[in-house]
Amino acid sequence: MKHKTHNYTRRVNGQHYVLEAAEGDRWAMTAQGRGVKPGDYLLLQEQGRSVRYQVEQIDYYAEPPDMWVALLVKLPPA
């Protein structure tokens, strides 16, 4: 199964999504967007550069149905 990359680099932390440190090297992100699945990648903008995270777990809200909270792992630069 091929994992998708979802580009969130044009979105702003605290405005379009919330990214917070979780336990260890994990991050918790709450955002909106359809089709994000475990194993997929998220591209975020940090200090003027793209940073890649991998979705470890994700749970969608009942309302609105495209809102989710995910546990992410930050990947090293390519």
N, C-alpha and C positions, 0 to 999 in steps of 0.2 A: 504494500500500500504506500503510495506516494503522499508525503506530507506537504501541505500548502504553506506558503509564506504570506502572511497578512501584513500589509504595510500600514503602520500607524505613525510614520515619521512626520506627517503633516498635522497630526493632532497634538494637543498640548496637555501635559501632565497637570492634573488639578482642574482642568477645564473640560476636556473630552474623555479623560480616563483618570484613574487614581492608581498609582504604583507605590507600594509600600514594602519595606523589608519584612520578610517573614522569618522563619527559623532557619538557622544555618545559612547556606548560600541560596536559599529560595526567596522568591518575591511573590507578593499577592497583587493581582491586578483586577480592577473592576472596570468594565467598559461595555460598549454596545457594538454589535456587529454579528452578522449571521455566519454560520458555517465554520466557526473555529472549533477544532477538535483536539483531543490529546495527541501529542506528537507533532502538531503543527508548529510553525515558527512565527514569531511576531517581531517586526522591525520597529524599533522606537528611536526617537531622536534624543540624544544626550550630549550636551555641551557641543553642539554643532556636528556631531557625527552619528551615523546609524549604529545601533547596537542590537544584536540578535538574542532573542530569548526563545526557549522551547517550552511549550505548554505541557506540563506534567499531569495536571488534573484541571477539569473545568466543569462548572455547574451553571446552567442557565436559570434565570429567574422565571417565574410564571408570568409576571407583568412588569415591564414590557418583555415580550418573549425573546427579543434580541439582546437583552442585557445579561451579562455573565460575570462571574468571579472565577479567576483561574490562579493556580499555583504554577509559577514559572521558574525556570532555571536559566540564569544568564550564561551565555556561551562566550568562549574566548574569541577575540577578533580573528577573522579569517586570514 
